[in-house]
Amino acid sequence: MRKRLVCIAQARVIGGNKKAPHICTISLDVDTGELVRTCLPFGNTSDMPVRRWSVFEVTLEKLSADTRTESYFVVENADNVCGNKLTNSQQKTVHEHLLSLAVPEEQLIEENRSIGVKLIQNIKLHFLSLDTKHTGIRRVMNNKYGLWYSDKMLKVSGKDLLTQKPFNRLLLDWPFMEGLRKNMPYSDLRFTISRMKYPYLITGTHIRRRKSFMAISVLSSPKPYG
């Protein structure tokens, strides 16, 4: 099926022994208003025409190995059909739509959904040493593909505004990882988040852990929630 999408969130580059480097990308279906997940191939930064707020059109089919409802395989390369970036006014409209999709994660789990929007408060950014799993991923990324992989994991914490419960989530946000790659001071990255007046998260589950949501990206609403 052919879909016209707007890219709204992208995780950091990752690759493994069985899967080539790719970027998990969350997009908004322009026609249906639904959120979809695609894995876009990655070679280097210059060959990634799809970035946040890019409009692109691709042919998609369901992934046999990924039964999450929102996950699709890109049949053709998106770089041949990448459109323009949304204007500021269009971005505001998308923000409003995304905020309207926010529901508690318990509801997402009950409805077998794997992508969500989380309204948050008091967000803080944390830098942690890699655990054993991510150390292994870093080794593969460096040695097999010659690609950079951070020696730190990022986490975000704060309060969920819908449930009033505290949260602490792994953050996969590609732009923040790019900040680390470019040696931005931790204080600058923390400041980037602290200056967001109305931050919210685009969240998603792992293919094998459907009840555990990670923070794919942090977005900043141009106006107060509600």
Contacts in CASP RR format, 6 or more apart in sequence:
PFRMAT RR
TARGET T0000
AUTHOR 0000-0000-0000
METHOD contacts of the structure
MODEL  1
MRKRLVCIAQARVIGGNKKAPHICTISLDVDTGELVRTCLPFGNTSDMPV
RRWSVFEVTLEKLSADTRTESYFVVENADNVCGNKLTNSQQKTVHEHLLS
LAVPEEQLIEENRSIGVKLIQNIKLHFLSLDTKHTGIRRVMNNKYGLWYS
DKMLKVSGKDLLTQKPFNRLLLDWPFMEGLRKNMPYSDLRFTISRMKYPY
LITGTHIRRRKSFMAISVLSSPKPYG
1 59 0 8 1.000
1 60 0 8 1.000
1 61 0 8 1.000
2 57 0 8 1.000
2 58 0 8 1.000
2 59 0 8 1.000
2 60 0 8 1.000
3 29 0 8 1.000
3 30 0 8 1.000
3 31 0 8 1.000
3 36 0 8 1.000
3 57 0 8 1.000
3 58 0 8 1.000
3 59 0 8 1.000
3 60 0 8 1.000
4 29 0 8 1.000
4 30 0 8 1.000
4 31 0 8 1.000
4 55 0 8 1.000
4 56 0 8 1.000
4 57 0 8 1.000
5 27 0 8 1.000
5 28 0 8 1.000
5 29 0 8 1.000
5 30 0 8 1.000
5 36 0 8 1.000
5 38 0 8 1.000
5 55 0 8 1.000
5 56 0 8 1.000
5 57 0 8 1.000
5 58 0 8 1.000
6 27 0 8 1.000
6 28 0 8 1.000
6 30 0 8 1.000
6 53 0 8 1.000
6 54 0 8 1.000
6 55 0 8 1.000
6 86 0 8 1.000
6 94 0 8 1.000
7 25 0 8 1.000
7 26 0 8 1.000
7 27 0 8 1.000
7 50 0 8 1.000
7 51 0 8 1.000
7 52 0 8 1.000
7 53 0 8 1.000
7 54 0 8 1.000
7 56 0 8 1.000
8 26 0 8 1.000
8 27 0 8 1.000
8 28 0 8 1.000
8 35 0 8 1.000
8 52 0 8 1.000
8 53 0 8 1.000
8 94 0 8 1.000
8 98 0 8 1.000
8 202 0 8 1.000
8 217 0 8 1.000
8 219 0 8 1.000
9 25 0 8 1.000
9 26 0 8 1.000
9 52 0 8 1.000
9 173 0 8 1.000
9 202 0 8 1.000
9 216 0 8 1.000
9 217 0 8 1.000
9 219 0 8 1.000
10 23 0 8 1.000
10 24 0 8 1.000
10 25 0 8 1.000
10 26 0 8 1.000
10 51 0 8 1.000
10 52 0 8 1.000
10 173 0 8 1.000
10 174 0 8 1.000
10 175 0 8 1.000
10 216 0 8 1.000
10 217 0 8 1.000
11 23 0 8 1.000
11 24 0 8 1.000
11 25 0 8 1.000
11 172 0 8 1.000
11 173 0 8 1.000
11 174 0 8 1.000
11 216 0 8 1.000
11 217 0 8 1.000
12 23 0 8 1.000
12 150 0 8 1.000
12 172 0 8 1.000
12 173 0 8 1.000
12 174 0 8 1.000
12 177 0 8 1.000
13 21 0 8 1.000
13 22 0 8 1.000
13 23 0 8 1.000
13 42 0 8 1.000
13 141 0 8 1.000
13 147 0 8 1.000
13 149 0 8 1.000
13 174 0 8 1.000
13 177 0 8 1.000
14 21 0 8 1.000
14 22 0 8 1.000
14 23 0 8 1.000
14 24 0 8 1.000
14 137 0 8 1.000
14 141 0 8 1.000
14 149 0 8 1.000
15 21 0 8 1.000
15 22 0 8 1.000
15 137 0 8 1.000
15 140 0 8 1.000
15 141 0 8 1.000
15 145 0 8 1.000
15 147 0 8 1.000
16 137 0 8 1.000
16 140 0 8 1.000
16 141 0 8 1.000
16 144 0 8 1.000
17 140 0 8 1.000
17 144 0 8 1.000
20 41 0 8 1.000
20 145 0 8 1.000
21 41 0 8 1.000
21 42 0 8 1.000
21 43 0 8 1.000
21 141 0 8 1.000
21 145 0 8 1.000
21 147 0 8 1.000
22 39 0 8 1.000
22 40 0 8 1.000
22 41 0 8 1.000
22 42 0 8 1.000
23 39 0 8 1.000
23 40 0 8 1.000
23 42 0 8 1.000
23 48 0 8 1.000
23 174 0 8 1.000
24 37 0 8 1.000
24 38 0 8 1.000
24 39 0 8 1.000
24 172 0 8 1.000
24 216 0 8 1.000
25 37 0 8 1.000
25 38 0 8 1.000
25 39 0 8 1.000
25 40 0 8 1.000
25 50 0 8 1.000
26 35 0 8 1.000
26 36 0 8 1.000
26 37 0 8 1.000
26 115 0 8 1.000
26 202 0 8 1.000
26 204 0 8 1.000
26 216 0 8 1.000
26 217 0 8 1.000
27 35 0 8 1.000
27 36 0 8 1.000
27 37 0 8 1.000
27 38 0 8 1.000
28 34 0 8 1.000
28 35 0 8 1.000
28 36 0 8 1.000
28 94 0 8 1.000
28 97 0 8 1.000
28 98 0 8 1.000
29 35 0 8 1.000
29 36 0 8 1.000
30 55 0 8 1.000
33 97 0 8 1.000
34 70 0 8 1.000
35 70 0 8 1.000
35 101 0 8 1.000
35 115 0 8 1.000
35 116 0 8 1.000
35 202 0 8 1.000
36 60 0 8 1.000
36 70 0 8 1.000
36 71 0 8 1.000
36 72 0 8 1.000
36 115 0 8 1.000
37 68 0 8 1.000
37 70 0 8 1.000
37 71 0 8 1.000
37 72 0 8 1.000
37 114 0 8 1.000
37 115 0 8 1.000
37 204 0 8 1.000
38 58 0 8 1.000
38 60 0 8 1.000
38 71 0 8 1.000
38 72 0 8 1.000
38 73 0 8 1.000
38 74 0 8 1.000
39 73 0 8 1.000
39 74 0 8 1.000
40 48 0 8 1.000
40 50 0 8 1.000
40 74 0 8 1.000
40 78 0 8 1.000
41 77 0 8 1.000
42 48 0 8 1.000
42 147 0 8 1.000
43 147 0 8 1.000
47 79 0 8 1.000
49 56 0 8 1.000
49 78 0 8 1.000
49 79 0 8 1.000
49 82 0 8 1.000
50 56 0 8 1.000
50 78 0 8 1.000
50 79 0 8 1.000
50 82 0 8 1.000
51 85 0 8 1.000
52 175 0 8 1.000
52 217 0 8 1.000
53 85 0 8 1.000
53 86 0 8 1.000
53 91 0 8 1.000
53 94 0 8 1.000
54 82 0 8 1.000
54 83 0 8 1.000
54 84 0 8 1.000
54 85 0 8 1.000
55 82 0 8 1.000
55 83 0 8 1.000
55 84 0 8 1.000
55 85 0 8 1.000
55 86 0 8 1.000
56 78 0 8 1.000
56 81 0 8 1.000
56 82 0 8 1.000
56 83 0 8 1.000
57 81 0 8 1.000
57 83 0 8 1.000
58 74 0 8 1.000
58 75 0 8 1.000
58 76 0 8 1.000
58 78 0 8 1.000
58 81 0 8 1.000
59 74 0 8 1.000
59 75 0 8 1.000
59 76 0 8 1.000
60 72 0 8 1.000
60 73 0 8 1.000
60 74 0 8 1.000
60 75 0 8 1.000
61 72 0 8 1.000
61 73 0 8 1.000
61 75 0 8 1.000
62 71 0 8 1.000
62 72 0 8 1.000
62 73 0 8 1.000
63 71 0 8 1.000
63 72 0 8 1.000
63 73 0 8 1.000
65 207 0 8 1.000
66 207 0 8 1.000
68 114 0 8 1.000
68 205 0 8 1.000
68 207 0 8 1.000
68 210 0 8 1.000
69 112 0 8 1.000
69 113 0 8 1.000
69 114 0 8 1.000
70 113 0 8 1.000
70 114 0 8 1.000
70 115 0 8 1.000
71 114 0 8 1.000
71 207 0 8 1.000
86 94 0 8 1.000
91 222 0 8 1.000
92 222 0 8 1.000
92 223 0 8 1.000
95 219 0 8 1.000
95 221 0 8 1.000
95 222 0 8 1.000
95 223 0 8 1.000
98 117 0 8 1.000
98 200 0 8 1.000
98 202 0 8 1.000
98 219 0 8 1.000
99 117 0 8 1.000
99 119 0 8 1.000
99 200 0 8 1.000
99 221 0 8 1.000
99 225 0 8 1.000
99 226 0 8 1.000
101 116 0 8 1.000
101 117 0 8 1.000
102 116 0 8 1.000
102 117 0 8 1.000
102 118 0 8 1.000
102 119 0 8 1.000
102 162 0 8 1.000
102 200 0 8 1.000
103 116 0 8 1.000
103 117 0 8 1.000
103 162 0 8 1.000
104 160 0 8 1.000
104 162 0 8 1.000
104 163 0 8 1.000
105 116 0 8 1.000
105 118 0 8 1.000
105 203 0 8 1.000
105 213 0 8 1.000
108 114 0 8 1.000
108 115 0 8 1.000
108 116 0 8 1.000
108 213 0 8 1.000
109 210 0 8 1.000
109 211 0 8 1.000
112 210 0 8 1.000
114 204 0 8 1.000
114 205 0 8 1.000
114 210 0 8 1.000
115 202 0 8 1.000
115 203 0 8 1.000
115 204 0 8 1.000
115 205 0 8 1.000
116 202 0 8 1.000
116 203 0 8 1.000
116 204 0 8 1.000
116 213 0 8 1.000
117 200 0 8 1.000
117 201 0 8 1.000
117 202 0 8 1.000
117 203 0 8 1.000
118 160 0 8 1.000
118 162 0 8 1.000
118 167 0 8 1.000
118 200 0 8 1.000
118 201 0 8 1.000
118 203 0 8 1.000
118 213 0 8 1.000
118 215 0 8 1.000
119 160 0 8 1.000
119 161 0 8 1.000
119 162 0 8 1.000
119 200 0 8 1.000
119 225 0 8 1.000
120 158 0 8 1.000
120 159 0 8 1.000
120 160 0 8 1.000
120 161 0 8 1.000
120 167 0 8 1.000
120 199 0 8 1.000
120 200 0 8 1.000
120 201 0 8 1.000
121 158 0 8 1.000
121 159 0 8 1.000
121 161 0 8 1.000
122 158 0 8 1.000
122 159 0 8 1.000
123 156 0 8 1.000
123 157 0 8 1.000
123 158 0 8 1.000
123 193 0 8 1.000
123 194 0 8 1.000
123 196 0 8 1.000
123 199 0 8 1.000
123 218 0 8 1.000
124 156 0 8 1.000
124 157 0 8 1.000
124 158 0 8 1.000
124 190 0 8 1.000
124 193 0 8 1.000
125 154 0 8 1.000
125 155 0 8 1.000
125 156 0 8 1.000
125 171 0 8 1.000
125 176 0 8 1.000
125 189 0 8 1.000
125 190 0 8 1.000
125 193 0 8 1.000
126 154 0 8 1.000
126 155 0 8 1.000
126 156 0 8 1.000
126 157 0 8 1.000
127 152 0 8 1.000
127 153 0 8 1.000
127 154 0 8 1.000
127 186 0 8 1.000
128 152 0 8 1.000
128 153 0 8 1.000
128 154 0 8 1.000
128 155 0 8 1.000
129 151 0 8 1.000
129 152 0 8 1.000
129 153 0 8 1.000
130 138 0 8 1.000
130 150 0 8 1.000
130 151 0 8 1.000
130 152 0 8 1.000
130 153 0 8 1.000
131 153 0 8 1.000
134 153 0 8 1.000
137 149 0 8 1.000
138 149 0 8 1.000
138 150 0 8 1.000
138 151 0 8 1.000
141 147 0 8 1.000
141 148 0 8 1.000
141 149 0 8 1.000
142 148 0 8 1.000
142 149 0 8 1.000
148 181 0 8 1.000
150 177 0 8 1.000
150 180 0 8 1.000
150 181 0 8 1.000
152 180 0 8 1.000
153 170 0 8 1.000
154 170 0 8 1.000
154 171 0 8 1.000
154 172 0 8 1.000
154 173 0 8 1.000
154 176 0 8 1.000
154 177 0 8 1.000
154 180 0 8 1.000
155 168 0 8 1.000
155 169 0 8 1.000
155 170 0 8 1.000
155 171 0 8 1.000
156 167 0 8 1.000
156 168 0 8 1.000
156 169 0 8 1.000
156 171 0 8 1.000
156 193 0 8 1.000
156 201 0 8 1.000
156 215 0 8 1.000
156 218 0 8 1.000
157 166 0 8 1.000
157 167 0 8 1.000
157 168 0 8 1.000
157 169 0 8 1.000
158 166 0 8 1.000
158 167 0 8 1.000
158 168 0 8 1.000
159 165 0 8 1.000
159 166 0 8 1.000
159 167 0 8 1.000
160 166 0 8 1.000
160 167 0 8 1.000
161 225 0 8 1.000
169 201 0 8 1.000
169 203 0 8 1.000
169 213 0 8 1.000
169 214 0 8 1.000
169 215 0 8 1.000
170 214 0 8 1.000
170 215 0 8 1.000
171 214 0 8 1.000
171 215 0 8 1.000
171 218 0 8 1.000
172 214 0 8 1.000
172 215 0 8 1.000
172 216 0 8 1.000
172 217 0 8 1.000
173 215 0 8 1.000
173 216 0 8 1.000
173 217 0 8 1.000
173 218 0 8 1.000
174 217 0 8 1.000
175 217 0 8 1.000
176 189 0 8 1.000
176 192 0 8 1.000
176 218 0 8 1.000
179 189 0 8 1.000
180 189 0 8 1.000
193 199 0 8 1.000
193 218 0 8 1.000
196 218 0 8 1.000
196 220 0 8 1.000
197 220 0 8 1.000
197 221 0 8 1.000
197 224 0 8 1.000
198 220 0 8 1.000
198 221 0 8 1.000
198 222 0 8 1.000
198 223 0 8 1.000
198 224 0 8 1.000
198 225 0 8 1.000
199 218 0 8 1.000
199 219 0 8 1.000
199 220 0 8 1.000
199 221 0 8 1.000
200 218 0 8 1.000
200 219 0 8 1.000
200 220 0 8 1.000
200 221 0 8 1.000
200 225 0 8 1.000
201 215 0 8 1.000
201 216 0 8 1.000
201 217 0 8 1.000
201 218 0 8 1.000
201 219 0 8 1.000
202 215 0 8 1.000
202 216 0 8 1.000
202 217 0 8 1.000
202 219 0 8 1.000
203 213 0 8 1.000
203 214 0 8 1.000
203 215 0 8 1.000
203 216 0 8 1.000
204 213 0 8 1.000
204 214 0 8 1.000
204 216 0 8 1.000
205 211 0 8 1.000
205 212 0 8 1.000
205 213 0 8 1.000
205 214 0 8 1.000
206 212 0 8 1.000
206 214 0 8 1.000
END
